[in-house]
Amino acid sequence: MPLNPHASNPMNFKSYSPKYFYDEYFEGFQAPRPFIKPLVDRIESLDRGDLVHRQRAAENALFHLGITFNVYGEQDGVEKIFPFDILPRIINSDEWDLIERGLKQRIYALNLFLDDVYNDEKIIKDGVISKEIILSSGAYLEQCRGLKPPKGIWCHISGVDLVRNESGQIYVLEDNLRCPSGVSYVLGNRLILKQTLPRIFDTMRVRPVDNYPNSLLDAMDYLVSDSLPDPTKVILTPGIFNSAYFEHSFLAREMGIELVEGSDLTVQDGLVYMKTTKGLQRVDSIYRRIDDDFLDPNCFRPDSVLGVPGLMDVYRNGRVALINAPGTGVADDKAIYSYVPDIIKYYLNEDPIIPNVPTYLCEKEKDRQHVLANLNRLVVKEVNASGGYGMLIGPHATDEMRNLFREKILANPRNYIGQPTLSLSRMPVLVKRHFEGRHVDLRPFVIYGEDIYVLPGGLTRVALKKGSLVVNSSQGGGSKDTWVLY
């Protein structure tokens, strides 16, 4: 008998099978994990039509919120509504404690690494990592040598992608330390799901995420001299055609600060000013969502019309804070990623709390031969590509694609890594009027200010295409709300 006697056609998971994947909801066939069971019971108390109605209501609410992303190269209009699935991912407190400790350890070590490679180069001199692999990174900026960011912090905002394999082991898949996006979807998803499933949300004691804007404001304030009691903070965007423009405007609104473009700022007398209807106003802290190359045409690309001429001089002189610091991308180069366990050991004398996915560097002869011999089994990635681009999933690729990547690897080995094809964990999604399993990952967001703060949860991305391992929104992926329990 259904939990809700009035449900004429109740939802159930009887036809749902985790198969041979690790499932985030079920320990075995139709056996929900203990901390998931209250949600499963609640879902199964709903009429099938009721759940479908709630899913549509959530999608409509997201549409009216303007939760969108832009896809470059689309011909039929670039703006798309970010797909959303109503079933939340749930993480219990013990597992979250491990994730939180692992991310704090990793970001702290990567910050020390960034400060070192642009200054003393101790890790290079001690032979832990070669100078060649640092200098050959497309994200290494010679202009940042000798740079001393405010309070010694380089990576103020990070998004670290986590995956789980078939045995339940959590791995770091990649680090995002440049301009990581997606936190607006975390905040928007939570707002919508609290309205869509209010009863179960109230009973499961879910940790809040709505303090993220204030935590980011605190970090921006922390970087500014104590002699400025009320610093002016802004978000610097490339403009409306950027794929994450919604996020820029959303965060500016939530934080109560101005969203500006490069043309709205000017450098005069060694300071950065914002142009306003009342004249120039000094700017003290900038959360920049512009890539390094376009930040300052006097320092980087001279043809950039997005940045602010002279900004880097003000930054070097400590008279404005930039979040994140220019040059942080060298720490999320996928070739450098393979050295992160060594980086943690070198600076902290600790083993990684969360391991890396085993990685083969095509620059190394032995690794390259292994990758070339196993292109039908491995995932091959360009070291500086993102968004699901520049990637070969060997088992699902055609012979033509594998041959193309073979030629690319031989032409430029430094630009590629290989990794085993993980059987990513799955969880249910609502497909029409029933549930099917889809692969997921998790991107928690980390703020490094006076302390290191990990937003409880993060963006669960889901590969909505059946059988797909690619969760990126530009490749057909969507998102779920992520509940971390007390």
Buried (B, 14 or more C-beta within 10 A) or exposed (E): EBEBEEBEEBBBBEEBBBEEBBBBBBEEEBEBBEBBEBBBEBBBBBBBEBBBEBBEBBBEBBEEBEBBBBBEEEEEEBBBBBBBBBBBBBBBEEBBEEBBEBBBBBBBBBBBBBBBBBEEBEBBEEEBBEEEBBEBBBBBBEBBEEBEBBBEBBBBBBBBBBBBBEEEEBBBBBBBBBBBBBBBBBBBBBBBBBEBBEEBBEEBEBBEBEEBBEBBBBBBBBBBEEEEEEBBBBBBBBEEEBBBBBBBBBBBEBBEBBBBBBEBBBBEEEBBBBEEEEEBEBBBBBBBBBBBBBBBBBBBBEEBEBBBBBBBBBBBEEBBBBBBBBBBBBBBBBBBBBBBBBBBBBBBEEEBBBBBBEBBBBBBEEBBEBBBEBBEEBBBBBBBEBBBEBBBBBEBBEEEBBEEBBEBBEEEBBBBBBBBBBBBBBBBBBEEEBBBBBBBBBBBBBBBBEEBBBBBBBBBBBBBBEEBBBBBBBBBBBBBBBBBBE
